[in-house]
Amino acid sequence: MEPPLKYLRFVTPLFLIAAASSSMLHAQAEAVWIDLLRFQNGDAPYFEIQLEFESNELEAQLSADGWQTSAVLEATLETSEGIVNYAKTVISGPIEMDSIQAVFGTQMHIERMEAPPGNYRLNIQLSDVSETGAFSTASSLDLIIPRTDSPRWSDAFIIEAYAPSDPNNPSQLSRSGFDMLPVVGGRIGSEAERVQFYAELYGVQDVVDSLFLITCWIENEQGQTKPGTQRYFRKKAQPIIPIFTSIPTSGLAVQSGSSLVIQAATKENQVIASTRLPLDVQIASPVTQNGMETTTHFLTAFTDSVALLQHIHDHHPRADDSQRHTIESFMDVASVNQMQAFLMHFWEEQYPVNPEMGWRDYTTAIAYADSSYGACRNGHGAETDMGYTYLRYGPPNTIVKRHNETDYYPYEIWHYHRAGAFTNKRFLFFSPHMVAECFVVLHSDMLGEVQNSDWLHQLRNRENRLRVTDSQLNRLNPRRDTFSGEEPEDLFFNPR
């Protein structure tokens, strides 16, 4: 089951390699921040590398004009078949008359690169241009460029400041008529009076032909909407719709674990596309290999490589697109230290307030899924549809079980008051062979899950084995027939 596409956002200090050097001014800083954000221009997708680093990582050089720092950024985008795109840019700081001022504050850069839809590895190198400079950083990050043939949001970003742009002389910061200075790393202070952000919605005209609704709000880490933060915008369908607005936060105590949620829906309140952006994200520890951090905390004692690998695969239901790609492509050959580091980074992103608590709660959920749903998969609940759904969305609010009906295959209906960013969602599982096998998803009204318009017929047709690939699966498919009054349909649309 493929969960809905999520935003891709990295907030991570990179390798810091610095050494004491010559008489040139140099100081060791704490971190480099980098965000990857995905956009598209028409049907052409591209992504931005938003980079910020401390100026005192570099050595100021004296020229006839004054003191200045410079770094070179190299970005290589590649697949298993080779290099797809490459960029090399010199990033220079302002010229100052004083050497101390030249290394004061931070430097910021935006690099835009094109890439067709697919899975990539992005290698980033940042080095001091100075011949005597010893600073260098390196990182390797997974990047998934989504397809452009369905409605989707770009990755949202927070704006620190903005001003009207010059249409005759656009800059790196120019977007939708404004120059926007992003907050790299999502660092929102608790004293902030508002959250100001930007995002773009693509392809909505393929789903609606007139007005639709955009809603944005702030949630806490329990998924509860903070009162007074909801904003509504009615928009007319077109290929690209920019959203540039702010939500007041004064007195709302926005904390780590809170998220900005942006959603587009039809007039019938059918969700078209949604995205979320973590607020006040915590900075992680320095990474070591393959973009994964060194572990010195609660996972250090978890050293059995076989058990650790299985434990990581059990995290697949909770992972985002990039994390799932890392699990599937890299973990089988990772060392114990790398696997520990991956889990540490996973939970510092998922539950930044208390990563250990988040991990322990999820470990308890894995144990429950194994015992309740894993018998048909050698005890591995995450490898079943029921276990996967439980681990991804939590326990359902209600469950209807019909295991001994004569007119239908054995089935269960799970109803969620809230599942992720959505409300009032259902999953129908059934056992097509009526033996001690795993129940599988036949139909759900959750965006991104299996949606089967012929589910009722297949549930009652015991003479024909289910072939989901032959059924009419779609993401925004209205029901074709009227309500039949049959019990499974009544229970699905009227859960109790």
JODA-V398450 format. One record per residue. SS is DSSP state (~ for helix, > for strand, _ for the rest). PSI is psi in whole degrees, 0 to 359 (NA if undefined). NEAR is the number of other C-alpha atoms within 12 Angstrom. Layout:
ss = <SS & SS>
psi = <PSI & PSI>
near = <NEAR & NEAR>
This chain:
ss = <_ & _ & _ & _ & _ & _ & _ & _ & _ & _ & _ & _ & _ & _ & _ & _ & > & _ & _ & _ & _ & _ & _ & _ & _ & _ & _ & _ & _ & _ & _ & > & > & > & > & > & > & > & > & > & > & _ & _ & > & > & > & > & > & > & > & > & > & > & > & ~ & ~ & ~ & _ & _ & _ & > & > & _ & _ & _ & _ & > & > & _ & > & > & > & > & > & > & > & > & > & > & _ & _ & > & > & > & > & > & > & > & > & > & > & > & _ & _ & _ & > & _ & _ & ~ & ~ & ~ & ~ & _ & _ & _ & > & > & > & > & > & > & > & > & > & _ & _ & _ & > & > & > & > & > & > & > & > & > & > & > & _ & _ & _ & _ & _ & _ & _ & > & > & > & > & > & > & > & > & > & > & _ & _ & _ & _ & _ & _ & > & > & _ & _ & _ & > & > & > & > & > & > & > & > & _ & _ & _ & _ & _ & _ & _ & _ & _ & > & > & _ & _ & > & > & > & > & > & _ & _ & _ & _ & _ & _ & _ & _ & _ & _ & _ & > & > & > & > & > & > & > & > & > & _ & ~ & ~ & ~ & _ & _ & _ & _ & > & > & > & > & > & > & > & > & > & _ & _ & _ & _ & _ & > & _ & _ & _ & _ & _ & > & > & > & > & > & > & _ & _ & _ & > & > & > & > & > & > & > & > & > & _ & _ & _ & _ & _ & _ & _ & _ & _ & _ & > & > & > & > & > & > & > & _ & _ & _ & _ & _ & > & > & > & > & > & > & > & > & _ & _ & _ & _ & _ & _ & _ & _ & > & > & > & _ & _ & > & > & _ & _ & _ & _ & _ & _ & _ & _ & _ & _ & _ & ~ & ~ & ~ & ~ & ~ & ~ & ~ & ~ & ~ & _ & _ & ~ & ~ & ~ & _ & _ & ~ & ~ & ~ & ~ & ~ & ~ & ~ & ~ & ~ & _ & ~ & ~ & ~ & _ & _ & ~ & ~ & ~ & ~ & ~ & ~ & ~ & ~ & ~ & ~ & ~ & ~ & ~ & ~ & ~ & _ & _ & _ & _ & ~ & ~ & ~ & ~ & ~ & ~ & ~ & ~ & ~ & ~ & ~ & ~ & ~ & ~ & ~ & ~ & ~ & ~ & ~ & ~ & ~ & ~ & ~ & _ & _ & _ & ~ & ~ & ~ & _ & ~ & ~ & ~ & ~ & ~ & ~ & ~ & ~ & ~ & _ & _ & _ & _ & > & > & > & > & > & _ & _ & _ & _ & _ & _ & _ & > & > & > & > & > & > & > & > & > & > & _ & _ & > & > & > & > & > & > & > & > & > & > & _ & _ & _ & _ & _ & _ & _ & _ & > & > & > & > & > & _ & _ & _ & _ & _ & _ & _ & > & _ & _ & ~ & ~ & ~ & ~ & ~ & ~ & _ & _ & _ & _ & _ & _ & _ & ~ & ~ & ~ & _ & _ & > & _ & _ & _ & _ & _ & _ & _ & _ & _ & _ & _ & _ & _ & ~ & ~ & ~ & ~ & ~ & ~ & ~ & _ & _ & _>
psi = <127 & 115 & 164 & 148 & 135 & 167 & 158 & 115 & 124 & 133 & 98 & 131 & 143 & 183 & 132 & 113 & 104 & 150 & 151 & 140 & 190 & 204 & 355 & 148 & 130 & 140 & 150 & 130 & 178 & 322 & 160 & 134 & 141 & 132 & 141 & 124 & 136 & 134 & 181 & 150 & 100 & 236 & 8 & 108 & 150 & 170 & 159 & 137 & 109 & 115 & 135 & 137 & 157 & 132 & 329 & 8 & 337 & 164 & 126 & 136 & 142 & 128 & 185 & 336 & 339 & 196 & 141 & 145 & 151 & 141 & 154 & 130 & 127 & 127 & 125 & 121 & 126 & 159 & 185 & 343 & 353 & 190 & 133 & 322 & 154 & 140 & 142 & 125 & 139 & 126 & 113 & 139 & 175 & 152 & 127 & 152 & 343 & 134 & 328 & 318 & 329 & 336 & 23 & 138 & 203 & 161 & 145 & 142 & 144 & 125 & 125 & 135 & 142 & 150 & 135 & 164 & 140 & 182 & 134 & 167 & 126 & 118 & 127 & 132 & 129 & 123 & 152 & 131 & 332 & 138 & 331 & 356 & 139 & 0 & 136 & 142 & 155 & 144 & 152 & 120 & 145 & 143 & 127 & 120 & 116 & 164 & 158 & 13 & 16 & 158 & 139 & 158 & 149 & 173 & 130 & 155 & 153 & 144 & 128 & 319 & 159 & 162 & 155 & 137 & 159 & 112 & 338 & 351 & 65 & 151 & 183 & 332 & 355 & 134 & 124 & 40 & 3 & 151 & 119 & 125 & 110 & 156 & 97 & 129 & 0 & 34 & 94 & 121 & 151 & 341 & 358 & 137 & 342 & 157 & 113 & 128 & 167 & 142 & 164 & 141 & 131 & 147 & 14 & 338 & 344 & 350 & 319 & 153 & 9 & 228 & 148 & 175 & 133 & 130 & 139 & 148 & 173 & 132 & 151 & 180 & 348 & 3 & 13 & 134 & 130 & 126 & 140 & 2 & 353 & 135 & 142 & 140 & 126 & 128 & 154 & 135 & 132 & 168 & 319 & 126 & 110 & 144 & 114 & 103 & 184 & 157 & 121 & 139 & 0 & 124 & 359 & 353 & 59 & 124 & 169 & 139 & 343 & 156 & 147 & 126 & 132 & 130 & 140 & 137 & 153 & 174 & 338 & 9 & 27 & 120 & 129 & 312 & 149 & 157 & 163 & 152 & 119 & 142 & 147 & 46 & 137 & 145 & 132 & 173 & 159 & 142 & 166 & 288 & 141 & 35 & 16 & 139 & 159 & 134 & 127 & 19 & 223 & 345 & 357 & 324 & 351 & 88 & 350 & 115 & 322 & 311 & 322 & 319 & 316 & 320 & 321 & 318 & 331 & 347 & 355 & 317 & 328 & 352 & 154 & 182 & 313 & 317 & 321 & 319 & 320 & 316 & 314 & 328 & 335 & 335 & 331 & 338 & 9 & 154 & 168 & 316 & 320 & 321 & 319 & 317 & 321 & 314 & 321 & 312 & 322 & 311 & 337 & 333 & 318 & 323 & 68 & 334 & 319 & 84 & 321 & 319 & 317 & 317 & 316 & 320 & 319 & 324 & 321 & 320 & 322 & 315 & 320 & 315 & 322 & 315 & 327 & 327 & 354 & 0 & 327 & 357 & 45 & 35 & 5 & 93 & 327 & 343 & 2 & 157 & 320 & 314 & 320 & 314 & 317 & 316 & 330 & 316 & 355 & 183 & 139 & 158 & 325 & 150 & 128 & 124 & 127 & 88 & 352 & 30 & 152 & 335 & 351 & 156 & 154 & 135 & 161 & 146 & 121 & 132 & 130 & 127 & 325 & 130 & 104 & 235 & 3 & 159 & 154 & 61 & 152 & 150 & 131 & 117 & 149 & 165 & 100 & 345 & 357 & 34 & 184 & 64 & 171 & 139 & 139 & 157 & 124 & 325 & 146 & 151 & 16 & 128 & 128 & 349 & 178 & 124 & 115 & 106 & 344 & 22 & 322 & 318 & 317 & 331 & 327 & 354 & 86 & 347 & 337 & 129 & 144 & 134 & 93 & 326 & 339 & 350 & 168 & 96 & 136 & 170 & 329 & 57 & 115 & 152 & 136 & 330 & 167 & 169 & 128 & 337 & 359 & 151 & 312 & 322 & 320 & 317 & 327 & 313 & 348 & 68 & 145 & NA>
near = <28 & 23 & 27 & 32 & 30 & 35 & 37 & 37 & 38 & 41 & 42 & 40 & 36 & 41 & 31 & 32 & 29 & 23 & 20 & 18 & 18 & 16 & 14 & 26 & 31 & 31 & 27 & 25 & 26 & 23 & 29 & 43 & 41 & 41 & 41 & 38 & 41 & 40 & 41 & 36 & 24 & 17 & 21 & 20 & 27 & 31 & 34 & 35 & 41 & 36 & 38 & 35 & 42 & 31 & 36 & 35 & 42 & 49 & 42 & 39 & 35 & 22 & 14 & 10 & 12 & 19 & 27 & 35 & 44 & 36 & 38 & 27 & 33 & 29 & 36 & 32 & 36 & 25 & 23 & 13 & 10 & 13 & 17 & 23 & 23 & 23 & 25 & 21 & 23 & 24 & 28 & 30 & 35 & 25 & 23 & 22 & 18 & 20 & 27 & 25 & 22 & 32 & 34 & 28 & 19 & 27 & 31 & 32 & 34 & 32 & 32 & 30 & 30 & 27 & 34 & 27 & 23 & 24 & 28 & 32 & 33 & 37 & 30 & 36 & 32 & 38 & 36 & 36 & 26 & 27 & 18 & 22 & 32 & 28 & 37 & 31 & 35 & 32 & 35 & 30 & 38 & 35 & 38 & 36 & 36 & 35 & 25 & 29 & 19 & 24 & 37 & 41 & 42 & 42 & 40 & 45 & 46 & 38 & 30 & 26 & 19 & 23 & 18 & 19 & 19 & 16 & 13 & 9 & 13 & 17 & 22 & 21 & 29 & 22 & 27 & 23 & 19 & 24 & 24 & 29 & 30 & 38 & 34 & 39 & 39 & 38 & 31 & 35 & 22 & 20 & 17 & 22 & 18 & 28 & 42 & 33 & 36 & 41 & 41 & 37 & 40 & 37 & 30 & 36 & 25 & 20 & 30 & 27 & 16 & 17 & 20 & 29 & 30 & 38 & 30 & 39 & 38 & 41 & 32 & 29 & 31 & 22 & 24 & 23 & 22 & 28 & 19 & 18 & 29 & 24 & 26 & 21 & 22 & 20 & 26 & 25 & 27 & 22 & 27 & 27 & 32 & 30 & 32 & 29 & 27 & 28 & 31 & 26 & 29 & 18 & 16 & 23 & 26 & 35 & 31 & 32 & 33 & 37 & 40 & 49 & 42 & 47 & 39 & 43 & 34 & 27 & 19 & 14 & 19 & 27 & 35 & 38 & 39 & 38 & 38 & 40 & 47 & 42 & 43 & 33 & 36 & 31 & 30 & 33 & 29 & 31 & 34 & 28 & 25 & 30 & 37 & 40 & 31 & 29 & 30 & 18 & 21 & 20 & 29 & 21 & 14 & 25 & 20 & 17 & 21 & 18 & 17 & 29 & 29 & 24 & 35 & 40 & 32 & 37 & 39 & 36 & 35 & 40 & 34 & 29 & 28 & 32 & 37 & 30 & 24 & 35 & 32 & 23 & 19 & 26 & 32 & 22 & 17 & 24 & 22 & 28 & 31 & 34 & 41 & 36 & 36 & 41 & 46 & 37 & 38 & 38 & 36 & 33 & 40 & 32 & 32 & 29 & 25 & 21 & 26 & 24 & 18 & 26 & 30 & 18 & 18 & 32 & 23 & 19 & 31 & 39 & 23 & 25 & 33 & 29 & 21 & 26 & 31 & 28 & 22 & 25 & 22 & 16 & 22 & 30 & 36 & 40 & 32 & 34 & 39 & 45 & 41 & 39 & 42 & 38 & 37 & 34 & 33 & 29 & 26 & 30 & 22 & 23 & 24 & 28 & 25 & 25 & 23 & 15 & 19 & 14 & 20 & 29 & 35 & 33 & 40 & 37 & 38 & 42 & 35 & 31 & 24 & 23 & 32 & 34 & 38 & 32 & 22 & 27 & 34 & 39 & 46 & 44 & 39 & 41 & 33 & 30 & 22 & 22 & 14 & 16 & 21 & 32 & 38 & 35 & 35 & 41 & 42 & 40 & 36 & 39 & 34 & 29 & 29 & 34 & 32 & 35 & 27 & 29 & 37 & 36 & 25 & 32 & 40 & 27 & 20 & 21 & 14 & 15 & 20 & 26 & 19 & 23 & 14 & 14 & 20 & 22 & 25 & 24 & 28 & 30 & 24 & 18 & 21 & 13 & 14 & 10 & 16 & 15 & 14 & 18 & 23 & 36 & 30 & 17 & 27 & 33 & 25 & 20 & 26 & 18>
